[in-house]
Amino acid sequence: MKKVDKSKKKKILFISSMGGHLNELVQLKPLMDKYDSMLITEKNETTEYLKKEFDNVKYLRYGTKSNKLKYIYIFGMNIIDSFINVWRFRPDVIITTGTHTAVPTCYIGKIFGAKVVFIETFANIKSKTVSGKLVYPIADKFIVQWESMKEKYKKSEYWGWIF
């Protein structure tokens, strides 16, 4: 089998929080395998398997909003780590299924010239997600999986069920 030279391929950064958003994102593995890819998510015991299944995985700190002060600290540290990840990897495209983990990376990537593709989660049928609202203004492509969501995001593309 011929080895693919990833140095000449587009660089795509895939990012989401853990849980359902990550479950949707990892279903894009065939796309990840086709390009020079980096996968970023939060680190905990449920995401450690990713290192075995994907070539280039980076982790951000996991934090819940139950302790506001601690969450602000973790969120700030994740912004710094996101900057470093984007700076080093220099993605051409960022693909995300969202939540708070992804928003700073999308904005940082945009500053560095990356295209941003946001896939609104399958779970939302009638209302916008917070991350969707935040990334929508800078997204180059905004994909919704429910036709009803096309009305919420005017410049979105309805693709039906992706995952």
N, C-alpha and C positions, 0 to 999 in steps of 0.2 A: 504494500500500500504506500502510495506517495505521501510524503510528509508535507503538510501545508506550511508555507512561510507566512506566519502571522504578522511579520513586520510590515507587510504590504497590504494587509487587510484593514478594513475599517475597525476602529476601536469602539466597542459598545460597553457602556457601564450600565448594569442592571442593579436597581436598588429598591428595597422595600423594608418595612418592619417585618418582624417575625410573625408567625401565625397565618391567618387566612390570606393576607396580602402576599406573603412569601410563597404560600402554596400555589397561588395563581402565577406568580412570577417564575417559579422553577419549571412550570409547564412550558416555558419558552426555551428549555434546554437545547432543542435542535437548532434554534437560532443562535444561542450562546456558543454552540460548538462550531458554527459556521464562521464566526468572526473572532477577532481577538477581544475577548470579553473579560470583564471583572464583575463579580457579584458581591454586593455589599448588603449586609443585614445586621441585626442586633445579635450579640453573642449571649447564648445561654445553652443549657444542656440539650435543648431541642434543635439547635442549629449547628451543632458540632459535626454532624454527619456530612455537611456540605463540603468540608475540606476533602472528603474522600470522593465525592461525586463531581466536583467542579475544579478546574485548573487554577483559577485565580479568585480566591475568596478573601474578603476583608470584613472585619467585624467592627461594629460600633458598640458603644456601651448601651446596655439595656436600662431603661428607667421608666418608672410609672409616675403618674401625676399624683399619687397618694401623699407623697412628701414634696411639697412645692419647691422648697429650697434646694433639696437634693436633685430634683428634676431639672431645675434651671441650671445647676452646675453640670449635670450630665449632658444636657442639651448643648450647653456652651462648649464642652469638651468634644462632643460629636461634630459640632460645626468646624472646629479646628481640624479634627481627623478627616472630615469630609474635604476640607480645603487641601490637605496633604494628599489624599487619595486622588482627587481630580488633578492636582498639580503634577503628580508623578505619572499617572496613567494617561492623561490628556485625551479623554474620549472624544470621538466625533459625534456620538449620539449617547444620550442618557434615556433609558427606558425604565419607567417606574409604575408600580401599581399603588404607590402612595404610602401614606401616613407621615407623621412628623419626622421620621428618620430621613425621608427622601427630599423633603422640601428644601433644606439648605443646599443639598448637593445639586439640585436642579438649578438653583440660582447661581451657585458658584460655577457650575458647568457652563451656564449661559454666558457668564462674564468671560470665560475662556473660549467661547465660540462654539460650544457644543449645541447640537440640536436636542430638543427635549420632547420626548414622547410620553404622554401620560395616559395610562389605561385606567379608567374609572372602574372601581371594583364591581364585580358581578353582584355583590350583596346589596348594592344600593339601587333601588328601583325608582324611588320617587324624590329623594333628596340628595343634595350635593354633599360630598365629603368635605371636611375642612381642608385637607391637603389638595383636593381637587380645586377648591375655590382659590387657594394660594398659588397653585402652579398654573392654572388656566391662563392668566394674563401673559405668561412667558412661553407657554407650550407651542411648539411648532406643529405638533399633531396631538389632538386630544380625542381619545377614542372612548366611546361609551358602548356598553353591552346591552342596553335596554333602549328601545325606541323612545320611550317616555323621557329619558334623560337628554335626548337630543334637544328637547324644548328648553331644558335648564341651561344647557351650554350651547349657545347658538353656533359657534364655529367648530363644534365637535363633529366627529364622523361616527356614525352608527355602524358597527361591524357585527352586531349580534353576539352570540355567546362565543367568546374566544377560548375560555377555559372549560 
